[in-house]
Amino acid sequence: MAEQVYDVIVIGSGVMGSSTAYSLAKKGRKTLILEQFPILHSRGSSHGLSRMTKLGYREQYYTHMMVNSFKMLAELERETGTELWINCGALGIGPENDDYLCDVKKALTNVGGAVDVLADEELKKRYPMLSYPQDHVGLLDHKGGLLKADCILRGLQTVFRQRGGEIRDCEPVMAIHPGATVTVTTSKGTYEAASVVIAAGSWADKILGPLGLSLPLTIQRVTVCYCRELNPGSHSPDHLPCFAELYGSPPYEMWGLPSYEYPGFAKFGLHSGPEISPDTRDQPDGKWVTDRVTAYVKEHFPGLEPTPSITEQCIYTMTPDEDFIMDYHPQHHSIVVAAGFSGHGFKLALVVGDALSDMAMGQVPKYDMKPFKIARFQDASSQ
Ligand SMILES: Cc1cc2nc3c(=O)[nH]c(=O)nc-3n(C[C@H](O)[C@H](O)[C@H](O)COP(=O)(O)OP(=O)(O)OC[C@H]3O[C@@H](n4cnc5c(N)ncnc54)[C@H](O)[C@@H]3O)c2cc1C
C-alpha cells in the first residue's frame, strides 16, 4: 500500500528534476521529489557555483527556447528576490567564416539578439587578456553571461517548497511499477502518483533498465580547472566574458568562465572526459584533460598561471547527437523520461522543467519537442 498519493513524483533533485517540480507546483500539482543523496550534494551534474549561459545556439530550436529561458530566469529572480546571473556576455572564438560561428550569428540575428563580430585588433583591444591567432574572430553574444548555478538550484527548491512541494532526500528509488497509477518504491517507503518524471542524470540507465528501456548514453567525468590570475581582478566578469572555442583534432570544445567562484581564479573545462560509472566517478586517470587545459591556457591566456591551482569533478551524460532526451517511455505514457543533457543543459533548465511538467500533466509543451524524441536513436529499443 502506498503511503501517500501525489499528482506527480519527480525522481532526481538535480536542476532538471528541481525545475520540473517547481513548474508542477506553480501549475497547482501535488508533487514529490525523491533524491537518493542529501539535497545539494556534489555527486551528480548540477553542483557548483557557476555555469555559462548564452542566447545564440547553432540550432534554432535551442535559440528559441533560450528566449523563454531568460524570461523564466527573470521570474525566478523576482520570486526569490535574488540576482541569479551576471550579464558579462558569451564569446565564441574561432577562425573567420567558421561554419559554427556563422550559424550562431544567424540564429542570434533571427531572434533579434545583439551580436558583435570582433576581428583581430578589435578582439585584442576589447579583451587584452586573450591571445589568439590573427585569423581568429570573437563572436560576442551580448545576452550571454554567468549563471549563479547553486543559487538557481536552491531558488527552484525554495519556491517549490513554498508552493507546497515535498522533497525526500537520502531516499533512493529502488523500483517503479507502472499501471493505472505509478507506484514508486524507495529505500524507505512506497508512493503513488498519476505520473512520474525520471530526471536521474547519469543514473538514468539504472532506473530505466528494469523498465525495459535502454538509451545510448555515455557518462563522462569532466574536470573543472581553476587557473590563478597573475594580476588580481584582471579576469573578473567586469573584464572577461564567458567563452568557448572548438579547437584541435578531433574538435574539442574548450570553455571557460571569468573568475567568480574562487575570486582570482578563472575557470576552464574541456567538453569531454574519460568514460566513467557515476558510482565510481573519480577512479580513472584523467591527466590528459588537465594537460590539455594547461596547454590551452598557456597559449591563449598569458595573464594566468597555466597549471590549474584547483580542480573539481562533475559528470556529463552525453547522447550521440548531444541533443536532450525528453519523451514518454515508449510503453508507459505515465512515465516521462528526461536524460542526456550533454553538458549544456543548465541554461535551458527552466524551459526543460516547463516542458516536462506539461508532459507529466498530459498536456502538449509549447516548444518544438521533435529533436528530443527517443525514437531518433535506431538502437534505442525495448530489451
Ligand atoms: C563541469 C560541468 C560544466 C557544465 N557547464 C555548463 C554550462 O556552462 N552551461 C550549461 O548550460 N550547462 C552546463 N553543464 C551541464 C548541466 O550542468 C547539466 O546538463 C545539468 O546539471 C544536468 O542536470 P540533471 O538534473 O539532468 O542531472 P543531475 O544534476 O545529476 O541530477 C540527477 C539527480 O538524480 C538523482 N538520482 C539518480 N538516481 C536516483 C534514484 N534511484 N533515486 C533517487 N534519486 C536519484 C541523483 O542523485 C541526482 O541528484 C555543465 C555540466 C558539468 C558537469
The ligand as an ORCA input file, in Angstrom:
! r2SCAN-3c Opt
* xyz 0 1
  C      31.583     20.536    -15.394
  C      30.258     20.868    -15.995
  C      30.089     22.100    -16.602
  C      28.876     22.426    -17.184
  N      28.740     23.654    -17.732
  C      27.536     24.031    -18.243
  C      27.382     25.350    -18.738
  O      28.301     26.162    -18.698
  N      26.168     25.685    -19.230
  C      25.119     24.805    -19.256
  O      24.047     25.178    -19.734
  N      25.245     23.546    -18.792
  C      26.423     23.135    -18.275
  N      26.595     21.876    -17.760
  C      25.501     20.900    -17.873
  C      24.474     20.959    -16.765
  O      25.087     21.229    -15.526
  C      23.726     19.619    -16.766
  O      23.114     19.457    -18.051
  C      22.652     19.528    -15.702
  O      23.181     19.850    -14.440
  C      22.053     18.120    -15.684
  O      21.148     18.035    -14.602
  P      20.340     16.723    -14.253
  O      19.274     17.151    -13.312
  O      19.943     16.027    -15.519
  O      21.386     15.733    -13.550
  P      21.896     15.676    -12.028
  O      22.249     17.008    -11.539
  O      22.951     14.640    -11.972
  O      20.629     15.198    -11.217
  C      20.162     13.871    -11.217
  C      19.742     13.531     -9.808
  O      19.057     12.303     -9.786
  C      19.404     11.649     -8.586
  N      19.097     10.208     -8.708
  C      19.651      9.338     -9.580
  N      19.168      8.100     -9.383
  C      18.278      8.199     -8.363
  C      17.467      7.245     -7.683
  N      17.461      5.939     -7.996
  N      16.679      7.674     -6.671
  C      16.643      8.989     -6.314
  N      17.418      9.920     -6.916
  C      18.225      9.544     -7.925
  C      20.880     11.946     -8.464
  O      21.384     11.703     -7.173
  C      20.931     13.400     -8.877
  O      20.769     14.263     -7.765
  C      27.799     21.503    -17.169
  C      27.962     20.259    -16.554
  C      29.183     19.938    -15.967
  C      29.334     18.595    -15.319
*
